[in-house]
Amino acid sequence: MAVSPESFPPRKRRPSANCFVAPNLSDRNLLKSLLLLSSEISTLQPLLFLLKRNTSSIIRKSKLLSVLFEEILGRDFTYSNDSNTSRGGHVTGFPPSAVLCFDELYIVLQRMKTLLEDCRNCSKMWLLMQIDVFCNVFHELTLELSTLLDILPSKKLKLNDDVQELLILITKQCSEKLAYVDPKDRHLRSQVVEMLDRIEREIVPDQCKLAEIFEKLTLRDSTSCRDEIELLEEEIQSQTDEKAKSDIIALIGFVRYAKCVLYGGSTPRTNSRRRRAAEAAADVNVPADFRCPISLDLMRDPVVVSTGQTYDRSSITLWFESGHTTCPKTGQTLTHTDLIPNSALKNLIAMWCREQKIPFESTEMNVKSNSVVTNKTALEATRMTVSFLVNKLKASQVVESANRLVHELRVLAKTDSDSRACIAEAAALPLMVKLLGSEYPSLQVNAVTTILNLSILEANKTRIMETDGVLNGVIEVLRSGATWEAKGNAAATIFSLSGVPAYKKRLARKTRVVKGLMDLACEGPTNSKRDALVAILNLAGDREAVGKLIEGGVVEMVAEIMDGLPEEAVTILEVVVKKGGLVAVAAAYPLIKKLAIVLTDGTDRARESAAATLVNMCRKGGSEMVAELAGVQGIERVIWEIMGMGTGRGRRKAATLLRVLRRWAAGLDAEVASGAYSDVNMNTSTRIVLPG
């Protein structure tokens, strides 16, 4: 079989029985708490799709217990015993043995309530595959309840005949010797397992039987299926066994396939947690150390690579998947690709998010699901889903229908490498070309974002660059897209494609690409600006590309955005000056005073980049550059401050900058002009003629 029920270990999300404790209350208050807890359980509704009898039985017993507790509370007990002690400052009126029973009953009722809530809130598919485990837990709790009622000292409590009969009734209802599993539930589970097995053997499921299964599980529309997928993704976090994780992914593929086949494509949620979190983060000034150097977004799961640099796990993982083996920030070759969680920084980010009222959701869940080796069932389910969506899209004549189908492909392309490969192999890229030019904004966004997600896979980069019309379509969206989101995702696609050195050169030679990125960086909203800036920064890593960027106005763009996004602007300028030679230095000359302001008021990371930029400019530009910097009031004090309190690299660059200024002041301009401190081999000693 593709998935066996035994392969799923018990859930670990809920606390164990030992984690539940009785409250430290006086006897009567404890009894009141028991009444309140049993009343809360009795108001819950039994499940209607699975475990119907088990949940109904627990709720019914809780109702009877609430009557029992109410009757006991209504009586005035004056139990008297020398060994009787006070509890919580009150003198007990109940026998000690009864009090001990009440404590244990409270714990059992807590566990019952938790179990009912867990069954209601967990994945239905998971609940079905775990049906035996859940039934056993219900049975164990019932037996514990029976034992406690048996030893409850009813005579010492002086219960009247009616209450005694009620107690006997509850005890009898708890006397089942074996856990009850509904035959209908078992049969439904067998149907699901059989269907998963057929999918593994590449047999397309019967749509009528598929509909019957999902109807019984009350998964009756796209929204409920989408919720089910999210719950299954959460379930992966609870597992430590790789086989169990892989089997859960098979269930995710199964539900995703059924959702598309039975209910068609769906549109994005406007109130999703991730969307709310992204919008909230975009509205505040995120500390520089909390932003990923790759995406420039708030990090949700910071990790450290072998060079000691920290990145968001999702961003650096995509960097590795794109074929890179270097550190994005330093350019050093990584000794290994292991990622070490930066727990201290993650905790600081979480605290900051709480203070700013920004939802903080780790990406660790998605990474874990992606890290599992996909099993055959999951892969075949993905292929069937892609085939269905692509065929439907080819035949679609209605914009709304096409939009839903493309959105499904967009979501699927974001999940894992297998999905990206399946979509590209199904010839989905040519279908995206005509949709990139759609006059419907939502359809255009979905199409360009699908291409962006597909580009994460290295093999797909070649397909995108070589498939007729795709690259030109993306560039056109970058330049004249209907929304900023579409333009931003087009810029992100350029960034992804430029991860391949040959494509980086090819893209930088296209004037439309450079112009589109510059315009977006200057005019777009913050998120879109950052998409463009990341792409520009990546292109600037190539010396030939830097020349094209300078011709396209990258220095002027940096000057325009430096007040609003100083860290990003200075980072780009540092790379341009380092790679661009004398032309870049001359172009950056008017920005010396702006860089000095960043040295004074910027973040540690921005000050580090500003210092490095000024060192390169002074080394390559000669005494005129140094004189301009020396003319900034208080510049030496600022440099001393960085030397004492900046980052490690920032302190080193500040020390070099101070030596350059001191030599210039001592009249040693010749050494400055000839690059006496430079670690860059200059091909010319020509002095720059600076603008007046």
C-alpha positions in Angstrom: 0.0 0.0 0.0 1.1 3.6 -0.6 0.2 4.7 2.9 -0.5 2.4 5.8 -2.5 3.6 8.9 0.2 2.2 11.1 2.8 4.5 9.5 1.3 7.5 11.3 2.6 7.9 14.9 0.4 9.6 17.5 0.1 13.4 17.4 2.6 15.4 19.3 1.0 18.9 19.2 -1.1 18.4 22.3 0.6 18.1 25.7 0.9 14.7 27.4 -1.3 13.5 30.2 1.4 14.4 32.7 1.2 18.1 31.7 -2.3 18.5 33.1 -2.6 19.5 36.8 -5.5 20.3 39.1 -5.9 23.8 40.4 -4.8 24.7 44.0 -8.3 25.7 45.2 -10.4 25.2 48.2 -12.7 22.2 48.1 -15.9 24.1 47.1 -14.1 26.2 44.5 -12.6 23.0 43.1 -16.0 21.6 42.8 -17.3 24.7 41.2 -14.4 24.5 38.7 -15.4 20.9 38.0 -19.0 22.0 37.3 -17.8 24.8 35.0 -15.5 22.5 33.1 -18.0 19.7 32.7 -20.6 22.3 31.6 -18.2 23.6 28.9 -17.6 20.1 27.5 -21.4 19.4 27.5 -22.0 22.5 25.3 -19.6 21.2 22.6 -21.0 19.6 19.5 -20.1 16.0 18.5 -18.2 15.5 15.3 -20.5 14.6 12.4 -18.0 13.1 9.9 -15.7 10.9 12.0 -15.7 9.6 15.6 -19.3 10.6 15.9 -20.2 8.0 18.6 -16.9 8.6 20.6 -17.4 12.3 20.8 -21.1 12.1 21.5 -20.4 9.6 24.3 -17.9 11.9 26.0 -20.2 14.9 25.8 -23.1 12.9 27.2 -21.1 11.7 30.1 -20.0 15.3 30.8 -23.6 16.5 30.9 -24.4 13.8 33.5 -21.3 14.8 35.5 -22.3 18.4 35.5 -25.6 17.3 37.1 -23.7 15.3 39.7 -21.4 18.1 40.6 -24.3 20.6 40.9 -26.1 18.2 43.3 -23.0 17.8 45.4 -22.5 21.6 45.5 -26.1 22.1 46.6 -25.6 20.1 49.7 -24.1 21.3 53.0 -21.3 19.0 54.0 -19.9 19.2 57.6 -17.6 16.2 57.4 -15.6 16.1 60.6 -12.3 14.3 61.0 -9.1 15.0 63.0 -7.0 14.4 60.0 -9.0 16.8 57.9 -6.7 19.7 56.8 -7.3 23.1 55.3 -6.8 23.7 51.6 -6.1 27.2 50.2 -6.9 28.8 53.5 -10.4 27.2 53.8 -11.5 24.4 56.0 -12.7 21.5 54.0 -16.1 20.1 54.2 -15.4 17.0 52.1 -13.6 13.8 53.0 -9.9 13.7 51.9 -10.6 10.7 49.6 -13.3 12.7 47.9 -11.1 15.7 47.4 -8.4 13.5 45.8 -11.0 12.1 43.4 -12.1 15.6 42.5 -8.5 16.6 41.7 -8.1 13.6 39.4 -11.5 14.2 37.9 -10.5 17.7 37.0 -7.4 16.4 35.2 -9.5 13.8 33.2 -12.0 16.4 32.2 -9.2 18.7 31.1 -7.9 16.0 28.9 -11.3 15.2 27.5 -11.9 18.8 26.5 -8.5 19.1 24.9 -9.1 15.8 23.0 -12.4 17.1 21.6 -10.9 20.4 20.6 -8.0 18.6 18.9 -10.4 16.3 16.9 -12.4 19.3 15.8 -9.4 21.5 14.8 -7.0 19.0 13.2 -6.8 17.8 9.7 -9.7 15.5 8.7 -7.4 13.3 6.6 -5.1 13.0 9.5 -7.9 12.2 11.9 -9.1 9.5 9.5 -5.6 7.9 9.2 -5.2 8.1 13.0 -8.7 6.8 13.7 -7.6 3.8 15.8 -5.2 6.0 17.9 -7.9 8.5 18.7 -10.5 5.8 19.5 -8.0 4.3 22.0 -7.4 7.7 23.7 -11.2 8.1 24.1 -11.4 4.7 25.6 -8.5 5.3 28.0 -10.1 8.4 29.3 -13.4 6.6 29.7 -11.7 3.9 31.8 -10.0 6.5 33.9 -13.3 8.2 34.5 -14.9 4.9 35.4 -12.1 4.1 38.0 -12.5 7.5 39.7 -16.2 7.2 39.9 -15.8 3.7 41.4 -13.6 5.0 44.2 -15.6 8.2 44.9 -16.8 7.8 48.5 -20.5 8.3 47.8 -21.6 7.2 51.3 -19.3 9.6 53.0 -20.6 12.3 50.8 -24.2 11.4 51.9 -25.6 11.4 48.4 -29.3 10.9 48.2 -30.8 8.0 46.2 -31.4 10.0 43.0 -27.8 11.1 42.9 -26.6 7.6 43.7 -28.5 6.3 40.8 -27.0 9.0 38.5 -23.5 8.0 39.7 -24.3 4.3 38.9 -25.6 5.3 35.5 -22.4 7.2 34.6 -20.3 4.3 35.8 -22.2 1.8 33.7 -21.8 4.0 30.6 -18.0 3.9 31.2 -17.8 0.1 31.3 -17.0 -0.6 27.7 -14.1 -3.2 27.6 -12.8 -2.3 24.1 -12.3 0.9 22.2 -15.0 1.5 19.7 -14.1 2.2 16.1 -17.0 2.9 13.7 -17.0 0.4 10.8 -17.9 3.3 8.5 -14.8 5.2 9.5 -12.6 2.1 8.9 -14.2 1.6 5.5 -13.6 5.2 4.6 -10.0 5.0 5.6 -9.6 1.9 3.5 -11.0 3.7 0.5 -8.5 6.6 0.9 -5.5 4.2 1.3 -6.6 2.3 -1.8 -6.9 5.5 -3.8 -3.5 6.6 -2.7 -2.2 3.2 -3.8 -3.8 3.6 -7.2 -2.2 7.1 -7.6 1.2 5.6 -6.8 0.6 3.1 -9.7 -0.2 6.1 -11.9 -3.9 5.3 -12.1 -6.1 8.4 -12.2 -8.7 8.2 -9.4 -12.4 7.7 -10.2 -14.0 11.2 -9.9 -17.2 9.8 -8.4 -15.5 7.9 -5.7 -13.2 10.9 -5.0 -16.3 13.1 -4.6 -17.9 10.5 -2.3 -14.8 10.5 0.0 -14.6 14.2 0.2 -18.3 14.6 0.8 -18.1 12.2 3.8 -15.1 14.2 5.2 -17.1 17.5 4.7 -14.5 18.8 2.3 -17.1 20.3 0.0 -15.4 23.3 -1.6 -12.0 24.9 -2.5 -11.8 26.8 0.8 -12.3 23.7 3.0 -9.7 21.8 0.9 -7.3 24.7 1.2 -7.7 24.8 5.0 -7.2 21.0 5.0 -3.9 21.4 3.1 -2.7 24.0 5.6 -3.6 21.7 8.6 -1.7 18.9 7.0 1.3 21.1 6.5 1.2 22.0 10.2 1.0 18.3 11.0 4.5 17.8 9.5 5.9 19.9 12.3 4.6 17.4 14.9 6.5 14.5 13.3 10.1 13.4 13.8 9.9 10.3 11.6 10.8 11.0 8.0 8.5 8.3 6.7 5.6 9.8 8.5 6.4 13.2 7.0 6.6 11.8 3.6 3.3 10.0 4.0 1.6 13.3 5.1 3.0 14.9 2.0 1.3 12.2 0.0 -2.0 13.2 1.7 -1.3 16.9 0.8 -0.8 16.0 -2.9 -4.0 13.9 -2.8 -6.1 16.7 -1.3 -4.6 19.3 -3.7 -5.5 17.0 -6.7 -9.0 16.5 -5.4 -9.5 20.2 -4.8 -8.6 21.0 -8.4 -10.6 18.2 -10.0 -13.7 18.5 -7.9 -13.9 22.2 -7.2 -11.7 23.9 -9.9 -9.1 26.5 -9.3 -9.2 29.1 -6.5 -8.2 32.7 -6.0 -5.8 34.0 -3.3 -7.2 34.8 0.1 -7.3 38.5 0.9 -7.1 37.8 4.7 -4.5 35.1 4.9 -2.0 35.2 7.8 1.0 35.5 5.5 -0.5 38.4 3.5 -1.5 40.3 6.8 2.0 39.7 8.2 3.7 41.0 5.0 1.5 44.1 4.8 2.1 44.9 8.5 5.8 44.5 8.1 5.8 46.8 5.1 4.2 49.6 7.0 6.9 49.9 9.7 10.6 50.6 9.6 12.2 47.2 10.1 15.6 47.3 11.8 18.4 46.5 9.4 19.6 43.5 11.3 16.2 41.9 11.1 16.1 42.0 7.3 17.5 39.3 5.1 20.4 40.5 2.9 18.9 38.6 0.0 15.2 39.5 0.0 15.6 42.6 2.2 12.4 41.5 3.9 11.8 40.8 7.6 13.4 37.4 8.5 11.1 34.8 9.9 13.6 32.0 10.4 17.1 33.4 10.5 20.0 30.9 9.9 23.7 31.2 9.7 25.9 29.9 6.8 29.5 28.7 7.0 30.8 32.3 6.5 29.0 33.5 9.6 26.5 35.6 7.7 22.8 35.4 8.6 20.0 35.0 6.1 16.3 34.0 6.1 16.0 30.3 5.7 13.6 30.4 2.8 15.8 33.0 0.9 19.1 31.2 1.3 17.5 27.8 0.5 16.2 29.2 -2.8 19.7 30.6 -3.4 21.2 27.1 -3.0 18.4 25.5 -5.1 19.4 28.0 -7.9 22.8 26.4 -8.0 24.9 28.8 -6.0 27.6 27.6 -3.7 28.8 31.0 -2.5 27.8 33.4 0.3 25.5 36.0 -1.3 26.9 38.9 0.8 30.7 38.1 0.9 31.0 36.2 -2.3 33.1 33.5 -0.5 32.8 29.9 -1.5 30.9 28.1 1.3 32.7 25.1 2.9 29.3 23.5 3.3 25.6 24.3 2.9 24.5 23.4 6.4 22.2 26.0 7.9 22.5 26.7 11.7 19.4 28.3 13.3 20.1 31.7 14.7 17.7 31.3 17.7 18.8 34.4 19.6 18.1 36.6 16.6 14.8 34.8 15.9 13.7 35.5 19.5 14.6 39.2 19.2 12.6 39.4 15.9 9.6 37.7 17.5 9.8 40.2 20.5 10.0 43.1 18.1 7.1 41.9 16.1 4.9 41.6 19.2 5.8 45.1 20.2 4.9 46.4 16.7 1.8 44.2 16.6 3.1 42.4 13.5 2.0 38.7 13.1 5.1 36.6 13.4 5.0 33.3 11.6 8.1 31.2 11.1 8.7 29.7 7.6 10.2 26.7 9.3 7.0 24.7 8.6 7.2 25.1 4.9 11.0 24.4 4.8 10.4 21.2 6.7 7.8 20.0 4.3 10.1 20.9 1.4 13.0 19.0 2.9 11.3 15.7 3.0 12.1 13.3 0.2 8.9 13.1 -1.9 7.5 9.7 -2.2 6.1 8.2 -5.3 2.4 8.8 -4.4 3.1 12.5 -3.8 4.9 12.9 -7.1 2.3 11.2 -9.1 -0.5 13.2 -7.4 1.5 16.4 -8.4 1.8 15.2 -12.0 -1.9 14.5 -12.2 -2.8 17.8 -10.7 -0.5 19.7 -13.1 -1.8 17.8 -16.1 -5.4 18.5 -15.1 -4.7 22.3 -14.6 -2.7 22.7 -17.8 -5.3 20.9 -20.0 -8.1 23.0 -18.4 -6.1 26.2 -19.0 -5.6 25.3 -22.7 -9.3 24.9 -23.2 -10.3 27.9 -21.0 -12.1 30.8 -22.7 -13.3 32.6 -19.6 -10.9 35.0 -17.9 -12.1 34.2 -14.4 -11.7 30.5 -14.9 -8.2 31.0 -16.4 -7.2 33.2 -13.5 -8.2 30.5 -11.0 -6.3 27.9 -12.9 -3.1 30.0 -13.1 -3.4 30.8 -9.5 -3.4 27.1 -8.7 -0.3 26.7 -10.8 1.3 29.6 -9.0 0.7 28.1 -5.6 1.8 24.7 -6.8 5.0 26.1 -8.2 5.9 27.6 -4.8 5.7 24.2 -3.0 8.7 22.2 -4.0 11.2 21.4 -6.8 9.2 18.4 -8.1 6.1 20.6 -8.6 8.2 23.2 -10.5 9.7 20.5 -12.7 6.3 18.9 -13.4 4.7 22.3 -14.4 7.6 23.2 -16.8 7.6 19.7 -18.3 3.8 20.0 -18.9 4.6 22.9 -21.3 2.9 25.5 -19.0 5.4 28.3 -19.9 4.1 29.0 -23.4 0.6 29.3 -21.9 1.9 32.0 -19.6 3.2 34.2 -22.4 -0.1 35.5 -23.7 -1.4 35.9 -20.1 1.5 38.2 -19.3 0.0 40.8 -21.6 -3.5 40.4 -20.1 -5.5 43.5 -19.4 -6.8 41.9 -16.2 -4.4 42.8 -13.4 -5.0 39.7 -11.3 -4.4 37.3 -14.2 -1.2 39.2 -15.1 0.1 39.0 -11.5 -0.7 35.3 -11.3 1.1 34.6 -14.6 4.3 36.5 -13.8 4.4 35.1 -10.2 4.0 31.5 -11.6 7.1 32.2 -13.8 8.9 33.6 -10.8 8.2 30.5 -8.8 9.2 28.2 -11.6 12.5 30.1 -12.0 13.7 28.9 -8.6 14.5 25.5 -10.2 17.9 25.7 -12.0 16.7 23.7 -15.0 13.7 26.0 -15.4 15.9 29.1 -15.8 17.1 27.8 -19.1 13.5 27.0 -20.2 12.4 30.5 -19.3 15.3 32.1 -21.1 14.9 30.0 -24.2 11.1 29.6 -24.5 9.9 32.1 -27.1 8.3 35.2 -25.7 8.6 34.4 -22.0 11.6 36.7 -21.2 10.3 39.5 -23.3 6.9 39.1 -21.6 8.5 39.4 -18.2 10.5 42.5 -19.2 7.3 44.1 -20.6 5.5 43.5 -17.2 8.5 45.0 -15.5 8.3 48.1 -17.5 4.5 48.6 -17.9 2.8 46.1 -15.7 -0.8 46.8 -14.5 0.1 46.8 -10.8 3.2 47.4 -8.6 2.9 43.8 -7.5 3.2 42.5 -11.0 6.2 44.8 -11.7 7.9 43.7 -8.4 7.5 40.0 -9.2 8.9 40.6 -12.7 11.9 42.3 -11.0 12.2 39.3 -8.7 12.1 37.0 -11.7 15.0 39.0 -13.2 16.9 38.5 -10.0 16.3 34.8 -10.0 17.4 34.4 -13.6 20.5 36.5 -13.1 21.7 33.8 -10.7 23.2 32.1 -13.7 26.4 34.1 -14.8 25.7 33.8 -18.5 22.1 35.0 -18.0 23.3 37.9 -15.8 25.4 39.3 -18.7 22.6 38.7 -21.2 20.1 40.5 -19.0 22.4 43.4 -18.2 22.9 44.0 -21.9 19.1 44.6 -22.4 18.4 48.3 -22.0 14.8 47.6 -21.2 15.7 45.5 -18.2 18.0 48.1 -16.8 15.6 51.0 -17.4 12.7 49.0 -16.0 14.6 48.2 -12.8 15.7 51.8 -12.3 12.2 53.2 -12.8 10.7 50.7 -10.4 13.4 51.4 -7.8 12.7 55.1 -8.0 8.9 55.1 -8.3 7.5 52.0 -6.8 6.2 51.3 -3.3 8.7 50.0 -0.7 8.2 46.3 -1.4 8.5 46.7 -5.2 11.5 49.0 -4.8 13.3 46.3 -2.8 12.5 43.7 -5.5 14.1 46.0 -8.0 17.1 46.8 -5.8 17.9 43.1 -5.1 17.9 42.5 -8.9 20.1 45.5 -9.5 22.5 44.4 -6.8 22.8 40.9 -8.3 23.5 42.4 -11.8 26.1 44.6 -10.3 28.1 41.6 -9.3 29.4 41.4 -12.9 32.0 44.0 -14.1 30.6 44.1 -17.6 27.0 44.6 -16.2 28.2 47.4 -14.0 29.1 49.5 -17.0 25.6 49.0 -18.4 24.1 50.0 -15.0 26.1 53.1 -14.9 25.0 54.1 -18.4 21.4 53.4 -17.3 21.7 55.8 -14.4 22.3 53.5 -11.4 24.3 56.2 -9.5 21.5 58.8 -10.0 19.0 56.2 -8.9 21.0 55.6 -5.7 21.1 59.3 -5.0 17.4 59.5 -5.3 16.5 56.7 -3.0 19.3 57.2 -0.4 17.2 59.2 1.9 14.4 56.7 2.1 16.4 53.4 1.8 19.9 54.3 2.8 21.1 50.8 3.5 20.0 49.3 0.2 21.3 52.4 -1.7 24.7 52.3 -0.1 25.1 48.6 -0.6 24.5 48.9 -4.3 26.8 51.9 -4.6 29.6 50.0 -2.8 29.4 47.2 -5.4 29.2 49.6 -8.3 32.2 51.6 -7.2 34.2 48.4 -6.5 33.4 46.8 -9.8 33.0 49.8 -12.0 36.4 51.4 -12.0 37.2 55.1 -12.6 33.9 55.8 -14.4 31.9 54.7 -11.4 34.1 56.7 -9.0 33.6 59.8 -11.1 29.9 59.2 -11.3 29.7 58.8 -7.5 31.6 61.9 -6.7 28.5 64.1 -6.0 27.4 61.5 -3.4 30.3 61.9 -1.0 28.4 64.2 1.3 25.4 61.9 1.3 27.7 59.0 2.2 29.1 61.1 5.1 25.5 61.6 6.4 25.0 57.8 6.2 28.3 57.4 8.2 26.8 59.7 10.8 23.2 58.5 11.1 22.9 55.1 9.3 22.5 51.6 10.7 25.7 49.6 11.5 25.3 47.8 8.2 24.8 51.0 6.2 27.7 52.7 7.9 29.9 49.7 7.1 29.0 49.8 3.4 29.4 53.6 3.3 32.9 53.4 4.8 33.8 50.7 2.3 32.5 52.8 -0.6 34.4 55.9 0.5 37.6 53.9 0.9 37.3 52.7 -2.7 36.5 56.1 -4.0 39.4 57.7 -2.2 41.8 55.1 -3.3 40.8 55.2 -7.0 39.8 58.9 -7.2 42.8 60.7 -5.8 43.2 63.7 -3.7 40.1 65.5 -5.0 37.9 62.8 -3.6 39.8 62.9 -0.2 39.6 66.7 -0.1 35.8 66.6 -0.6 35.4 64.1 2.2 37.8 66.0 4.5 35.7 69.1 4.0 32.7 67.4 5.7 32.5 68.9 9.2 33.2 66.4 12.0 34.1 63.6 9.7 37.0 62.4 11.7 34.9 62.2 14.9 32.4 60.1 13.0 35.1 57.7 11.7 36.5 57.4 15.2 33.1 56.4 16.4 32.7 53.7 13.8 36.2 52.4 14.7 35.1 52.0 18.3 31.5 50.9 17.9 30.9 49.6 14.4 30.8 46.1 12.9 34.1 44.2 12.5 34.4 45.0 8.8 33.1 48.6 9.5 35.9 49.2 12.0 38.5 48.0 9.6 37.2 50.2 6.7 36.9 53.2 9.0 40.5 52.7 10.1 41.7 52.6 6.5 39.6 55.7 5.7 41.2 57.6 8.6 44.7 56.7 7.4 43.8 58.0 4.0 42.6 61.3 5.4 45.7 61.6 7.7 48.1 61.0 4.8 46.2 63.5 2.6 46.4 66.1 5.5 50.1 65.4 5.7 50.6 66.2 2.1 51.1 62.7 0.8 48.5 63.1 -2.0 50.7 61.3 -4.5 50.4 58.0 -2.6 46.7 58.5 -2.3 46.3 59.2 -6.0 48.4 56.2 -7.0 46.4 53.8 -4.7 49.1 53.3 -2.1 46.5 51.6 0.2 44.6 49.9 -2.6 44.1 46.1 -2.8 42.7 46.6 -6.3 45.1 46.4 -9.3 44.5 49.5 -11.4 45.0 49.3 -15.1 45.6 53.0 -15.4 47.1 55.8 -13.4 45.1 58.5 -15.2 43.9 61.2 -12.8 40.1 61.7 -12.9 38.8 65.0 -14.1 36.1 65.7 -11.6 33.0 67.7 -12.5 33.0 71.3 -11.4 
